[in-house]
Amino acid sequence: MERMAVFGAAQLLAQQPNWGLWLSGTEEYGSLEIGDEAGPATALFGSEAPIMFTIASSRLSRPQAEELKRRMLRLVAECSVWKSADEEASEYTFSLMLVKGGVA
C-alpha cells in the first residue's frame, strides 16, 4: 500500500508541483478535496485524462461483497492482458482494494 501511495503521489507531482487537501461539503456530508491554489483538480480528475484516485464505499451483504470481488478480479484479469502495438504507448498501473469497514 505504501508503494502505491508513494507512486500515486509522484504521478500527481509530475502533473503539478503544488497540491493541497481540504475538507468541503456540508455539515452532514463532507468531502476531501485535492487541488491547487486555483481550486479543485477537476480538470485533471474529472476529465478523460487517464488518472484516477477514487475511494468509495457501499453497504453490502456478504454475497454482494463476494460478487463485487469476483467482478473486480475479472476486470483486473481482462485489463492485464491488454497490449498496445503503438510504440509510444505508456505503461499504466491500476490497483483495486476491497476491505470490510468504512473510511471515516
N, C-alpha and C positions, 0 to 999 in steps of 0.2 A: 504494500500500500504506500509506503514511504517513497519508493522508487517512482510510482505513478504520480504521486503528488509533486515530487521534485521535477519530473519530466513535464507535467502539465504546467507548472509554474514557469519553466524555461520556455515553453511554447508561447505563453502569454507575454513574457518579457520580449520575445522576438517580435511580437506584433506591436508592442507599445511598452516603453520602458517604465512608465509611471502608472501604477494601478492603485486603486483604493477599494475598500469594502465598507459598506454602511448598511444599516437597517432601514427599511422603508415599509410603507403599508399603513394599515390601521392598527388601532389598539388591540383588536381581536386577532387579526391575521397579519403577520409580518413577513417580510422577505429579506433575504440577504442579497444585496446588490453588489455587482462588481463593475467598475468603470474607472474613468479618469476625471480630471478636473472639469471636463466638458459634460459629464453626466454618465449614465449607464452605458455599457458597451453593447447596446442593442444593434448597432451597425455590424458588429462582429458576430455576436452570438445569435441575433435574430435574423441574420441573413442566410443565404445559401452557402456561405463560406464553410468549408469542411472542418469546423472546430466546434466542439460541444462539451460543456461541463454541466451535467444535469443530475440533480438528486430529486427523487420523487418518492412518495410513499402511498400506500393503499392498504386498507383493511381487508385482508383476505382470509378465507378459510384454508385449512391445510391442503385440501385438494386443489384449490385455486393457486396456492403458492407453488405446489408441485408442478402444475401446468405452466405457470409463468416460468419456472426454472427450465422446463423442457423447451419452451419456445425460445428462451434466451440462448440456450445451448445450440438449438437448431440455427439460430441467426449467426452465432459465432462460427459454427461449422461451415455454413454457407459462405460467409464473407471471408473466411480464412483461405479459401481456395481461389478467390478472385485474383487474377493476374492481368496486368495490362501489357500489351505489346509496345506501348508508347515508351520510347527511351527516356523521355522526360517525366515519366510518371513518378510520383512521390510515394514514399512509404508512409502509411498511416498506422497508428496504434489505437486500438479500441479495447475497452475494458468494461465488463459488466459485473455488478456485485448484487447479490440478493441476501439480505440478512433479516432476521426476525427482530423487530423492535423499531422504534421511531427515532428520528433525529430531532431532538428538541432544541 
